Amino acid sequence: MPELEAVGEAASEWLKPGGYRDPGAAARRGDHQGDFRRRQRSGPGRRFLPGRYRKAKENPELLIYKLQANGNKFSWALIPISIPFVWIMFLHRRQYRREFTAYDHLVFVTYSIAFMSLNLVAFVFLATLGVTGGIVGLIFMLIPPLHMYRQLRGAYALTRFSAAWRALLLAIFASVALAVFGTLLLLLGVLG
């Protein structure tokens, strides 16, 4: 019967003042934050994230290597990140919703990302040839919006005005998609 004696001792500890914490007592007292804050100060996440951040801060070369490796591995993720933004541009007109499917947007995004990748390669190539930074930067800043305009106009048979405002919106959406992708890469680099 030693098991019953052990259970009896544990029960008597619970019955002592302060020995047993009633989980509903904090709610009845109106102290909703007490238990949450206590749980927030401890737990695996509080030790895991600062440790990973500290490792990344101590060895930034490793973090940069991880970002580059993950950027190459997960560059395909830009496509599913970007498709909803292109789809949003054509939501307001029933004609476009019926005429263009997700596959059309997939092809558009894939071609656009391929062109931007080639544009980046040309930018790096011109920079290594010694072409001055101002000219290369100006070209790099002008070509993507012009390409977006021409590609929207050709792929979706849009008018000039419709292609122009969508190209402006697409440039904003592309920046957001690139920021989401960069954030995912940073998280993978720090946590991975």
C-alpha positions as CSV (number, residue, x, y, z in Angstrom):
1,M,0.0,0.0,0.0
2,P,2.9,2.4,-0.3
3,E,1.3,3.7,-3.5
4,L,-1.8,4.8,-1.7
5,E,0.3,6.6,1.0
6,A,2.2,8.5,-1.8
7,V,-1.1,9.5,-3.3
8,G,-2.4,10.6,0.1
9,E,0.7,12.7,0.7
10,A,0.4,14.4,-2.8
11,A,-3.3,15.1,-2.1
12,S,-2.5,16.6,1.3
13,E,0.1,18.9,-0.4
14,W,-2.6,20.1,-2.9
15,L,-5.0,20.9,-0.1
16,K,-2.4,23.2,1.7
17,P,-2.8,26.9,1.0
18,G,-0.7,27.6,-2.1
19,G,0.0,23.9,-2.7
20,Y,-2.5,23.5,-5.5
21,R,-2.9,26.1,-8.3
22,D,-6.4,26.1,-9.6
23,P,-6.2,27.0,-13.3
24,G,-9.5,28.8,-13.2
25,A,-8.6,30.9,-10.2
26,A,-6.8,33.5,-12.2
27,A,-9.8,33.9,-14.5
28,R,-12.1,34.3,-11.6
29,R,-9.9,36.9,-10.0
30,G,-9.7,38.8,-13.3
31,D,-6.0,38.2,-13.6
32,H,-6.0,36.9,-17.2
33,Q,-2.5,38.0,-18.0
34,G,-0.7,36.4,-15.0
35,D,-0.7,32.9,-16.2
36,F,0.0,33.9,-19.8
37,R,3.0,36.1,-18.9
38,R,4.4,33.3,-16.7
39,R,4.1,30.9,-19.6
40,Q,5.6,33.4,-22.0
41,R,8.7,33.9,-19.9
42,S,9.5,30.2,-19.9
43,G,9.1,27.6,-22.6
44,P,11.1,26.2,-25.5
45,G,10.6,29.2,-27.8
46,R,12.2,31.6,-25.4
47,R,15.4,29.6,-25.4
48,F,15.3,28.5,-29.0
49,L,15.0,31.8,-30.9
50,P,17.6,33.8,-29.0
51,G,20.0,31.0,-29.4
52,R,19.5,30.9,-33.1
53,Y,19.8,34.6,-33.4
54,R,23.0,34.6,-31.3
55,K,24.5,32.0,-33.6
56,A,23.6,34.0,-36.7
57,K,25.0,37.1,-35.2
58,E,28.3,35.4,-34.2
59,N,28.8,33.9,-37.6
60,P,27.3,36.2,-40.3
61,E,29.3,34.4,-43.1
62,L,27.4,31.2,-42.4
63,L,24.1,33.1,-42.4
64,I,24.9,34.6,-45.8
65,Y,25.9,31.2,-47.1
66,K,22.6,29.8,-45.9
67,L,20.7,32.7,-47.5
68,Q,22.4,32.1,-50.9
69,A,21.9,28.3,-50.7
70,N,18.2,28.6,-49.7
71,G,17.7,31.4,-52.3
72,N,18.9,28.9,-55.0
73,K,16.9,26.0,-53.6
74,F,13.6,27.9,-53.0
75,S,13.6,30.4,-55.9
76,W,10.7,28.5,-57.3
77,A,8.7,29.7,-54.3
78,L,8.5,33.2,-56.0
79,I,6.0,31.7,-58.4
80,P,3.2,30.7,-56.0
81,I,3.9,33.8,-53.9
82,S,3.4,36.0,-57.0
83,I,0.4,34.4,-58.6
84,P,-2.2,35.7,-56.1
85,F,-1.0,39.3,-56.7
86,V,-1.5,38.9,-60.5
87,W,-4.9,37.3,-59.9
88,I,-5.9,40.3,-57.8
89,M,-5.2,42.7,-60.6
90,F,-7.9,41.1,-62.8
91,L,-10.6,40.5,-60.1
92,H,-12.6,43.6,-60.8
93,R,-13.8,42.7,-64.3
94,R,-15.9,39.6,-64.9
95,Q,-14.5,39.4,-68.5
96,Y,-11.0,38.9,-67.2
97,R,-12.1,36.4,-64.5
98,R,-13.7,34.2,-67.1
99,E,-11.1,34.6,-69.8
100,F,-7.9,34.1,-67.8
101,T,-7.3,31.2,-65.6
102,A,-4.7,30.5,-62.9
103,Y,-2.7,28.7,-65.6
104,D,-2.5,31.9,-67.6
105,H,-1.3,33.8,-64.5
106,L,1.3,31.0,-63.8
107,V,2.7,31.4,-67.3
108,F,2.8,35.2,-67.0
109,V,4.6,35.1,-63.7
110,T,7.1,32.4,-64.8
111,Y,8.0,34.4,-67.9
112,S,8.2,37.6,-65.9
113,I,10.5,36.1,-63.3
114,A,12.7,34.5,-66.0
115,F,13.1,37.9,-67.7
116,M,14.0,39.6,-64.4
117,S,16.6,36.9,-63.8
118,L,18.1,37.5,-67.2
119,N,18.0,41.2,-66.5
120,L,19.9,40.6,-63.2
121,V,22.5,38.5,-65.1
122,A,23.0,41.3,-67.6
123,F,23.3,43.9,-64.8
124,V,26.0,41.9,-63.1
125,F,27.8,41.2,-66.4
126,L,27.8,45.0,-67.3
127,A,29.0,45.8,-63.8
128,T,31.9,43.4,-64.2
129,L,32.8,44.8,-67.6
130,G,33.3,48.2,-65.8
131,V,30.3,50.1,-67.2
132,T,29.7,53.0,-64.8
133,G,27.3,52.3,-62.0
134,G,25.0,55.2,-62.8
135,I,24.3,54.0,-66.4
136,V,23.8,50.4,-65.3
137,G,21.6,51.4,-62.4
138,L,19.5,53.6,-64.7
139,I,19.1,50.8,-67.2
140,F,18.3,48.4,-64.4
141,M,15.6,50.7,-63.0
142,L,13.9,51.5,-66.4
143,I,13.8,48.1,-68.0
144,P,11.7,46.1,-65.5
145,P,8.7,48.5,-65.6
146,L,8.8,48.8,-69.4
147,H,8.9,45.0,-69.6
148,M,6.0,44.6,-67.2
149,Y,4.0,47.1,-69.3
150,R,4.8,45.3,-72.6
151,Q,4.2,41.9,-71.2
152,L,0.8,42.8,-69.6
153,R,-0.3,44.5,-72.8
154,G,0.7,41.5,-74.9
155,A,-0.3,38.6,-72.7
156,Y,-3.7,39.9,-71.6
157,A,-4.5,42.1,-74.7
158,L,-5.0,45.2,-72.5
159,T,-5.3,48.8,-73.6
160,R,-2.5,51.2,-73.0
161,F,-4.1,52.8,-70.0
162,S,-5.1,49.5,-68.5
163,A,-1.6,48.0,-69.0
164,A,0.0,51.1,-67.5
165,W,-1.9,51.2,-64.2
166,R,-1.6,47.4,-63.9
167,A,2.2,47.7,-64.5
168,L,2.4,50.2,-61.7
169,L,0.4,48.0,-59.5
170,L,2.5,44.9,-60.6
171,A,5.7,46.8,-59.6
172,I,4.3,47.3,-56.1
173,F,3.1,43.7,-55.9
174,A,6.5,42.5,-57.1
175,S,8.2,44.4,-54.3
176,V,5.8,42.9,-51.7
177,A,6.4,39.4,-53.1
178,L,10.1,39.9,-53.1
179,A,9.9,41.1,-49.4
180,V,7.9,38.0,-48.5
181,F,10.4,35.8,-50.2
182,G,13.3,37.5,-48.5
183,T,11.6,37.2,-45.1
184,L,11.1,33.5,-45.7
185,L,14.8,33.1,-46.7
186,L,15.9,35.0,-43.6
187,L,13.8,32.8,-41.4
188,L,15.1,29.6,-43.1
189,G,18.7,31.0,-42.7
190,V,18.3,31.8,-39.0
191,L,16.2,28.8,-38.0
192,G,17.8,26.2,-40.3
